[in-house]
Amino acid sequence: MKKSMQSRSVLSEIMLPCQANPSGKVHGGEIMKMMDNCGGVAAMRHAKTNVVTVRVDEMVFHQPIMVGQLVICEAQLVFAGRTSMEVKVTVKVEDMMNELPTKVALTAFFTYVALDEEGKPCQVPGLLVETEEEKEAFENGRQRYLEHKKNRQKTEEPVRG
């Protein structure tokens, strides 16, 4: 069992013109890639092995990110199953030219599966949840996991005629 804080990951980057559209707003795909990298680091730190992204849930763009702003991406495990892990990724934005507080620009839940040396799914350590906030996040992650599992089983059933 591992604590969520043991896998926490933080990445930051200043947004450049090559990452944006002509109006100076950063492309969503640029931010999504950064989120996936940050989330993948958290998952690898937890599993201590290679991981692959299998799903992104509840990606919400709260506000645009502009060229010149500092993007701070924070990732932390919220749920661990047998071979999969769910990581909450929060993107904050800071305008470094003024004293305004950082704002949350995006949030999402990324699901990763741990892989062994042969590329097969392998077991991950359990997640030790201690605070009420961690327990609630774990339960919400477990519910998302069960819902996706149920939906996957529905779509994988053979068609009977």
matplotlib code that plots the C-alpha trace (Angstrom):
import matplotlib.pyplot as plt

x = [0.0, 1.2, 0.0, -1.3, 1.3, 4.1, 3.1, 2.3, 3.8, 4.1, 5.2, 5.2, 5.9, 5.6, 3.2, 4.8, 3.4, 4.0, 1.6, -1.3, -3.8, -3.6, -5.6, -3.0, -5.1, -3.1, -4.4, -6.3, -4.2, -1.0, -2.4, -3.9, -0.4, 1.1, -1.6, -1.0, 2.7, 2.2, -0.4, 1.8, 4.6, 2.3, 1.1, 4.6, 5.8, 3.0, 3.4, 7.2, 6.8, 5.8, 2.2, -0.2, -3.1, -6.4, -9.0, -9.6, -12.7, -14.4, -12.0, -13.3, -11.8, -12.6, -10.9, -8.5, -4.8, -2.9, 0.6, 3.1, 1.2, 2.8, 0.9, 1.3, 0.1, -0.5, -1.3, -2.1, -3.5, -7.1, -7.9, -5.9, -7.5, -5.7, -3.8, -5.2, -4.9, -6.9, -5.0, -6.7, -4.9, -5.4, -4.0, -3.5, -2.5, -0.5, 0.1, 3.6, 3.4, 0.9, -0.1, -3.3, -3.7, -3.3, -6.6, -7.7, -7.9, -8.6, -9.3, -9.6, -9.2, -6.7, -6.7, -3.4, -2.7, 0.6, 2.6, 5.3, 8.5, 6.6, 3.9, 1.2, -0.9, 0.5, -0.7, -0.2, 0.2, -3.0, -3.7, -3.7, -6.4, -6.3, -8.2, -12.0, -11.1, -8.9, -11.6, -14.3, -11.9, -11.2, -14.8, -15.7, -12.8, -14.0, -17.5, -16.1, -14.1, -17.1, -19.3, -16.7, -16.2, -20.0, -20.2, -17.2, -18.8, -22.0, -20.1, -17.9, -20.8, -21.3, -24.4, -26.9, -29.2]
y = [0.0, 3.5, 6.9, 9.2, 11.9, 9.4, 9.5, 13.2, 14.9, 18.5, 19.9, 23.5, 25.3, 28.7, 28.7, 29.9, 31.2, 27.9, 26.2, 28.6, 29.6, 33.1, 34.7, 33.7, 30.9, 27.7, 24.6, 22.2, 19.3, 21.0, 21.1, 17.5, 16.2, 18.0, 16.5, 13.0, 13.3, 14.6, 11.9, 9.2, 10.2, 9.9, 6.5, 5.3, 6.5, 4.5, 1.3, 1.4, 0.2, 1.4, 2.5, 3.3, 5.7, 3.9, 6.6, 10.2, 11.2, 14.5, 16.8, 20.2, 23.4, 26.1, 29.0, 29.6, 29.6, 32.4, 32.7, 33.8, 32.3, 29.7, 26.4, 24.3, 20.7, 18.7, 15.0, 12.7, 9.1, 8.9, 5.2, 2.0, -1.2, -4.5, -3.3, 0.2, 3.5, 6.7, 10.0, 13.4, 16.0, 19.7, 22.5, 25.8, 29.0, 31.9, 35.2, 36.0, 39.7, 40.6, 39.7, 37.8, 34.4, 31.2, 29.9, 26.4, 26.1, 22.4, 19.2, 15.6, 12.0, 9.9, 6.1, 4.2, 0.5, -0.8, -3.1, -5.6, -6.1, -8.2, -5.4, -7.3, -5.7, -6.3, -5.7, -2.4, -1.5, -0.6, 3.0, 4.0, 6.7, 8.5, 11.8, 12.2, 14.0, 11.1, 8.6, 10.5, 10.8, 7.0, 6.1, 8.4, 6.8, 3.3, 4.2, 5.5, 2.3, 0.1, 2.0, 1.8, -1.9, -2.5, -0.5, -2.4, -5.7, -4.6, -3.7, -6.8, -9.2, -11.1, -10.3, -13.1, -13.5]
z = [0.0, -0.9, 0.0, -2.7, -1.9, -2.7, -6.4, -6.7, -9.7, -10.7, -14.1, -15.2, -18.5, -20.0, -23.0, -26.2, -29.5, -31.3, -28.9, -29.6, -32.3, -34.0, -31.1, -28.6, -26.9, -26.3, -28.1, -25.9, -27.3, -26.0, -22.5, -22.8, -23.7, -20.7, -18.5, -19.8, -19.2, -15.6, -14.9, -16.4, -14.0, -11.0, -12.2, -12.8, -9.4, -7.8, -9.9, -10.3, -13.9, -17.3, -17.8, -20.7, -20.9, -21.4, -20.7, -19.9, -18.0, -17.2, -19.0, -18.2, -19.7, -17.1, -18.8, -21.8, -21.4, -23.1, -24.6, -21.9, -19.0, -16.7, -16.7, -13.6, -13.9, -10.8, -10.7, -7.9, -7.6, -6.4, -7.1, -7.6, -8.8, -9.6, -12.7, -13.3, -11.6, -11.8, -11.5, -11.0, -13.0, -12.3, -14.5, -12.9, -14.8, -13.5, -15.2, -14.0, -14.9, -12.2, -8.7, -9.6, -7.9, -9.9, -11.4, -12.2, -16.0, -16.5, -14.6, -15.7, -14.6, -16.5, -16.2, -16.7, -16.7, -15.4, -17.8, -17.0, -19.0, -21.6, -22.1, -20.2, -17.5, -14.0, -10.5, -8.8, -5.1, -3.3, -2.4, 1.2, 1.8, 5.1, 4.9, 4.3, 1.0, -0.1, 0.9, -1.1, -4.1, -3.9, -3.8, -6.7, -8.7, -7.8, -9.0, -12.3, -12.6, -12.0, -14.4, -17.2, -16.5, -16.8, -20.0, -21.4, -20.7, -22.5, -25.7, -25.6, -25.5, -28.8, -30.9, -30.8, -33.7]

ax = plt.figure().add_subplot(projection="3d")
ax.plot(x, y, z, "-o")
ax.set_aspect("equal")
plt.show()
